[in-house]
């Protein structure tokens, strides 16, 4: 029986830049960073969560860099995270929206768009 989702992949054109963004700015933690051919297999954990992220772009999927991430990050307070991350230079598509529940969209350095909500 499947018990959990280990990680979700985030496509990136520059693994070092992506790792710096997700660890130094967002606050995730490196769980695995090992060579895999010409690239690296980089898994990051999200403090307090079972699911992590994978910073890896499989061969032939480079066209997905800079697209919408089909998933959602959750937090306790969207306004607080918006202010905290804005102060660190994270690019948002606009200020948080209250309806249908608190949420906001942000971009990583590769131009990928992410959904953050407190739902």
N, C-alpha and C positions, 0 to 999 in steps of 0.2 A: 504494500500500500504506500502511495506517495504521502509523505508526512510534512514536507515543507518545500519552499522555493529557496534554493541555496543563494543564488545571485541572479541579477539581471544584467545584461550587457549594455554598455554605453559605447557607441562607436566614437572613435577619436582619431584625428590625424597626427596627433603628437602626444604620445603616452606620458612623457615627462611633464608637459604643461598640464595635461588632464589630471595627473596624480597630484601635482602641486595645488590645483584648484580644489579638488575634492578633499584633500587632507588639510592643507593649510588654511583654506577659506571656509569650506563647508564643515569640516571637523570629522571626517571619516578617518578610519585607521587602516593602515596597510596590513593585510593578513598574509598575502602571498605576492612575491615579486620575483619571478624567475624567467630565464630566457626560454623562448619558444620560437626557434628558427631565427628570423631576422627581427622578430618582435619580442615582446615580453608578455607573460601571463600575469596580470595584475588584478588581484582580488582585494577589495576594500570592505571592511565591516562598518556597519552603522551602529554607533554606540546604543545599546539597549534593544537592538533588533536582531532577529534571527536571519533576515535576508540581507545580503550585501550587494555590491555592484562589481562588475567586471569591466575593466578598461582594456578592451581588446576589439580590434576590427578584423573579422575574418577576411581572408583573401576573396576579392570579388564583391565586397560589401562597402567599399569606399564611398559609393554614391549615397549612402545613407547618412554620412557625416553632415551635420547641420540641419537635421530634420527634427520632427516632433517625437519626443520620447513617449511611447504609449504606455504610460504607467503614472503613478502618483506618489510623491513623497508626502509623508504626514508629519505634522508637528503639533505642539500644544497651542501655539499662539502665532497665527500667520503675521499679524502686524509686527510683533516682536522680531520674528525671523526676517521679515522684509527690512526692517530698520537695521538689524544687526548685519545682514548680508550686504545691504546697500552701502553701509559704512565701510565695508571691505572691498567695494568696487564691483559687486555682482550686478550684472545688467538685468533689469526687469522690463517686461513689456508694458507695465503700467503699475499703478498702486494696487494694493489688495482690494478685492471686491467682496462684499458681504453676502450676496445672494447667488445661488441658493444656499450657500454656506461659505464661510471665509476661505478665500483662495487667491492665489497669485501665480503668474507665470514668470520664469526666469530662464536665462541662457547661460550655458557654459562657454568656455573660450572657443570651442569648435562651432558655436552657433546652434547647438542642439537646444530645443526648448523643453522645459520641464514644468510640471504642474505641482504646486505645493498647496496643501490644504490642511485644515485642522479638523476635518471630518474623519 
